Amino acid sequence: MPLILILFGIIFIDLAWQGNEAKFFELVKTSLFSGQKVGYFEWATAIFIVSLLGYSKQLRPIAIGLIVLVFIVMLDSNGNLKSLINQVKNL
């Protein structure tokens, strides 16, 4: 853990030295909370809510189906699913 904190400290010092900290934080902000496409925070929230359903034994099969659906939608949101299907067809 201390090694990770030291690494983050070195990265932030380097960003500040080069004057790129504003660009870095803007990049992190757009990655986590994107405006037009769904960002990391929205996907993590969806997976967390669906995984909470899995704690109930009666709802576990439904939760597994929803998790699979969320992952399929995650693949399809960037157009990766179509290219993956085409690659499998070309094998």
Phi and psi in degrees as GROMACS dihedral restraints (atoms count N, CA, C in turn):
[ dihedral_restraints ]
;  ai    aj    ak    al  type     phi  dphi    fc
    3     4     5     6     1   -62.3    20    10
    4     5     6     7     1   -31.9    20    10
    6     7     8     9     1   -64.9    20    10
    7     8     9    10     1   -39.0    20    10
    9    10    11    12     1   -66.1    20    10
   10    11    12    13     1   -41.6    20    10
   12    13    14    15     1   -64.8    20    10
   13    14    15    16     1   -38.4    20    10
   15    16    17    18     1   -64.9    20    10
   16    17    18    19     1   -41.1    20    10
   18    19    20    21     1   -62.3    20    10
   19    20    21    22     1   -45.3    20    10
   21    22    23    24     1   -61.2    20    10
   22    23    24    25     1   -39.4    20    10
   24    25    26    27     1   -61.8    20    10
   25    26    27    28     1   -43.0    20    10
   27    28    29    30     1   -64.1    20    10
   28    29    30    31     1   -41.2    20    10
   30    31    32    33     1   -62.9    20    10
   31    32    33    34     1   -45.1    20    10
   33    34    35    36     1   -68.1    20    10
   34    35    36    37     1   -36.5    20    10
   36    37    38    39     1   -64.4    20    10
   37    38    39    40     1   -41.3    20    10
   39    40    41    42     1   -65.2    20    10
   40    41    42    43     1   -41.9    20    10
   42    43    44    45     1   -62.4    20    10
   43    44    45    46     1   -42.8    20    10
   45    46    47    48     1   -66.9    20    10
   46    47    48    49     1   -37.1    20    10
   48    49    50    51     1   -63.5    20    10
   49    50    51    52     1   -39.4    20    10
   51    52    53    54     1   -86.4    20    10
   52    53    54    55     1    -9.6    20    10
   54    55    56    57     1    77.5    20    10
   55    56    57    58     1    26.0    20    10
   57    58    59    60     1  -106.7    20    10
   58    59    60    61     1    12.9    20    10
   60    61    62    63     1   -65.7    20    10
   61    62    63    64     1   -33.2    20    10
   63    64    65    66     1   -66.8    20    10
   64    65    66    67     1   -41.3    20    10
   66    67    68    69     1   -64.5    20    10
   67    68    69    70     1   -40.1    20    10
   69    70    71    72     1   -63.6    20    10
   70    71    72    73     1   -47.5    20    10
   72    73    74    75     1   -68.2    20    10
   73    74    75    76     1   -31.6    20    10
   75    76    77    78     1   -67.2    20    10
   76    77    78    79     1   -39.4    20    10
   78    79    80    81     1   -64.4    20    10
   79    80    81    82     1   -42.9    20    10
   81    82    83    84     1   -64.5    20    10
   82    83    84    85     1   -41.9    20    10
   84    85    86    87     1   -62.6    20    10
   85    86    87    88     1   -44.3    20    10
   87    88    89    90     1   -70.8    20    10
   88    89    90    91     1   -28.1    20    10
   90    91    92    93     1   -72.4    20    10
   91    92    93    94     1   -40.3    20    10
   93    94    95    96     1   -80.4    20    10
   94    95    96    97     1   -43.4    20    10
   96    97    98    99     1  -126.3    20    10
   97    98    99   100     1    73.9    20    10
   99   100   101   102     1   -74.9    20    10
  100   101   102   103     1   152.9    20    10
  102   103   104   105     1   -83.0    20    10
  103   104   105   106     1   -52.3    20    10
  105   106   107   108     1   -90.5    20    10
  106   107   108   109     1   -46.0    20    10
  108   109   110   111     1   -93.9    20    10
  109   110   111   112     1   164.9    20    10
  111   112   113   114     1   -77.6    20    10
  112   113   114   115     1   128.3    20    10
  114   115   116   117     1   -92.8    20    10
  115   116   117   118     1  -176.7    20    10
  117   118   119   120     1   -59.5    20    10
  118   119   120   121     1   -42.3    20    10
  120   121   122   123     1   -62.6    20    10
  121   122   123   124     1   -40.8    20    10
  123   124   125   126     1   -66.5    20    10
  124   125   126   127     1   -42.0    20    10
  126   127   128   129     1   -66.8    20    10
  127   128   129   130     1   -42.4    20    10
  129   130   131   132     1   -63.1    20    10
  130   131   132   133     1   -38.4    20    10
  132   133   134   135     1   -65.2    20    10
  133   134   135   136     1   -42.9    20    10
  135   136   137   138     1   -63.1    20    10
  136   137   138   139     1   -44.3    20    10
  138   139   140   141     1   -65.8    20    10
  139   140   141   142     1   -38.9    20    10
  141   142   143   144     1   -64.1    20    10
  142   143   144   145     1   -44.9    20    10
  144   145   146   147     1   -65.5    20    10
  145   146   147   148     1   -43.2    20    10
  147   148   149   150     1   -67.5    20    10
  148   149   150   151     1   -37.2    20    10
  150   151   152   153     1   -68.6    20    10
  151   152   153   154     1   -25.9    20    10
  153   154   155   156     1   -64.6    20    10
  154   155   156   157     1   -31.5    20    10
  156   157   158   159     1   -66.0    20    10
  157   158   159   160     1   -27.8    20    10
  159   160   161   162     1   -69.4    20    10
  160   161   162   163     1   -13.4    20    10
  162   163   164   165     1   -73.2    20    10
  163   164   165   166     1   -22.4    20    10
  165   166   167   168     1   -87.3    20    10
  166   167   168   169     1   130.3    20    10
  168   169   170   171     1   -65.4    20    10
  169   170   171   172     1   -32.9    20    10
  171   172   173   174     1   -72.0    20    10
  172   173   174   175     1   -30.5    20    10
  174   175   176   177     1   -96.7    20    10
  175   176   177   178     1    -1.1    20    10
  177   178   179   180     1   -60.1    20    10
  178   179   180   181     1   -44.1    20    10
  180   181   182   183     1   -62.9    20    10
  181   182   183   184     1   -35.9    20    10
  183   184   185   186     1   -67.3    20    10
  184   185   186   187     1   -41.5    20    10
  186   187   188   189     1   -64.2    20    10
  187   188   189   190     1   -39.2    20    10
  189   190   191   192     1   -63.6    20    10
  190   191   192   193     1   -43.0    20    10
  192   193   194   195     1   -63.1    20    10
  193   194   195   196     1   -39.7    20    10
  195   196   197   198     1   -69.1    20    10
  196   197   198   199     1   -37.3    20    10
  198   199   200   201     1   -63.3    20    10
  199   200   201   202     1   -42.7    20    10
  201   202   203   204     1   -61.7    20    10
  202   203   204   205     1   -42.2    20    10
  204   205   206   207     1   -63.2    20    10
  205   206   207   208     1   -41.3    20    10
  207   208   209   210     1   -62.4    20    10
  208   209   210   211     1   -42.4    20    10
  210   211   212   213     1   -67.5    20    10
  211   212   213   214     1   -36.2    20    10
  213   214   215   216     1   -65.3    20    10
  214   215   216   217     1   -42.3    20    10
  216   217   218   219     1   -66.6    20    10
  217   218   219   220     1   -35.8    20    10
  219   220   221   222     1   -62.6    20    10
  220   221   222   223     1   -42.1    20    10
  222   223   224   225     1   -65.0    20    10
  223   224   225   226     1   -39.7    20    10
  225   226   227   228     1   -78.4    20    10
  226   227   228   229     1   -19.8    20    10
  228   229   230   231     1   -66.2    20    10
  229   230   231   232     1   -27.6    20    10
  231   232   233   234     1  -102.7    20    10
  232   233   234   235     1     7.2    20    10
  234   235   236   237     1    78.8    20    10
  235   236   237   238     1    10.6    20    10
  237   238   239   240     1   -74.8    20    10
  238   239   240   241     1   -26.3    20    10
  240   241   242   243     1   -66.9    20    10
  241   242   243   244     1   -41.3    20    10
  243   244   245   246     1   -64.6    20    10
  244   245   246   247     1   -42.4    20    10
  246   247   248   249     1   -68.2    20    10
  247   248   249   250     1   -34.6    20    10
  249   250   251   252     1   -66.3    20    10
  250   251   252   253     1   -42.9    20    10
  252   253   254   255     1   -63.3    20    10
  253   254   255   256     1   -41.7    20    10
  255   256   257   258     1   -64.6    20    10
  256   257   258   259     1   -37.1    20    10
  258   259   260   261     1   -66.8    20    10
  259   260   261   262     1   -37.7    20    10
  261   262   263   264     1   -69.1    20    10
  262   263   264   265     1   -38.0    20    10
  264   265   266   267     1   -64.9    20    10
  265   266   267   268     1   -33.6    20    10
  267   268   269   270     1   -80.4    20    10
  268   269   270   271     1    -6.7    20    10
